[in-house]
Amino acid sequence: MPRSSSARFGQPPTRFGRLPESRDHVAGWLDRHAVPLLDLAVRLTMASIFFRSGLQKIGDWQATLFLFQEEYRVPLLPVDVAVLLAAATELTMSILLVLGLATRLAAVPLLAMALVIQFMPGAENPAFSNPQHYFWMLLLTGLILRGGGRLSLDHWLLNVSRR
């Protein structure tokens, strides 16, 4: 089969000449449309997990106090203070994640909670060790590093402040 003159000199054949352009076009489309949706999905997923946990805590306060006292044994804080802080943090930070408002700041205490959940009770009782917590930590770290994305109040407020 005859080779084109461009192939002889290290150039890709003509049929592949537009491949970099096509790749760049697809990557640009993904950056503009898919990445913001992924950022939103991560925020909503993490918010849902922690919001439901906060609702569960306040839904059965006595059971939650018992769990924090007997099972979780959170150090340094009195049980009632730890429960109140945990529930308030889960509920308020989840709302901030849904809105994409102060996303990086909101993800920090949730990451701390995920670390505590995995390594405090999990260190003493293997039943509390859950690989899913590592995914939470990864997603929350991504929110801290990347922020809320284009579909967030953070992004909107940044654009308004630049005008």
RAZIVEN-V322439 format. One record per residue. N is the residue number from 1. RES is the residue in one letter. D_FIRST is the distance of its C-alpha to the first C-alpha in Angstrom with 1 decimal. Layout:
n = [N:N]
res = [RES:RES]
d_first = [D_FIRST:D_FIRST]
This chain:
n = [1:2:3:4:5:6:7:8:9:10:11:12:13:14:15:16:17:18:19:20:21:22:23:24:25:26:27:28:29:30:31:32:33:34:35:36:37:38:39:40:41:42:43:44:45:46:47:48:49:50:51:52:53:54:55:56:57:58:59:60:61:62:63:64:65:66:67:68:69:70:71:72:73:74:75:76:77:78:79:80:81:82:83:84:85:86:87:88:89:90:91:92:93:94:95:96:97:98:99:100:101:102:103:104:105:106:107:108:109:110:111:112:113:114:115:116:117:118:119:120:121:122:123:124:125:126:127:128:129:130:131:132:133:134:135:136:137:138:139:140:141:142:143:144:145:146:147:148:149:150:151:152:153:154:155:156:157:158:159:160:161:162:163]
res = [M:P:R:S:S:S:A:R:F:G:Q:P:P:T:R:F:G:R:L:P:E:S:R:D:H:V:A:G:W:L:D:R:H:A:V:P:L:L:D:L:A:V:R:L:T:M:A:S:I:F:F:R:S:G:L:Q:K:I:G:D:W:Q:A:T:L:F:L:F:Q:E:E:Y:R:V:P:L:L:P:V:D:V:A:V:L:L:A:A:A:T:E:L:T:M:S:I:L:L:V:L:G:L:A:T:R:L:A:A:V:P:L:L:A:M:A:L:V:I:Q:F:M:P:G:A:E:N:P:A:F:S:N:P:Q:H:Y:F:W:M:L:L:L:T:G:L:I:L:R:G:G:G:R:L:S:L:D:H:W:L:L:N:V:S:R:R]
d_first = [0.0:3.8:6.4:9.6:12.7:14.5:12.4:13.0:16.7:17.2:17.0:15.6:12.9:15.0:15.2:17.0:19.2:22.0:22.2:25.0:26.9:26.7:27.8:30.6:31.7:32.0:33.8:36.1:36.9:37.7:39.9:41.8:42.2:41.6:43.1:46.5:46.7:46.0:48.7:51.1:50.3:51.1:54.3:55.4:54.6:56.6:59.4:59.7:60.0:62.7:64.5:65.1:66.3:68.7:70.0:70.5:72.5:74.9:75.0:76.8:78.3:80.6:77.7:75.6:78.5:78.9:75.2:75.3:78.5:77.7:74.0:72.2:75.0:73.7:75.3:77.2:78.0:80.6:79.2:80.2:78.7:75.4:75.2:76.0:73.5:70.7:71.3:71.7:68.6:66.4:67.7:67.6:64.4:62.7:63.9:62.6:59.1:59.1:60.0:57.7:60.7:61.1:58.2:57.9:61.6:61.9:59.2:61.0:64.0:61.9:59.8:63.0:64.2:61.1:61.5:65.1:64.4:61.9:63.6:67.3:68.1:64.9:65.9:69.2:68.1:64.6:65.1:64.6:61.3:58.5:54.8:54.7:56.8:54.0:51.8:54.7:55.0:51.2:51.4:54.6:53.3:50.3:52.9:54.9:51.8:50.1:53.1:53.4:50.3:50.1:52.0:55.1:58.4:57.6:54.6:56.7:59.7:57.5:56.2:59.7:61.1:58.5:59.6]
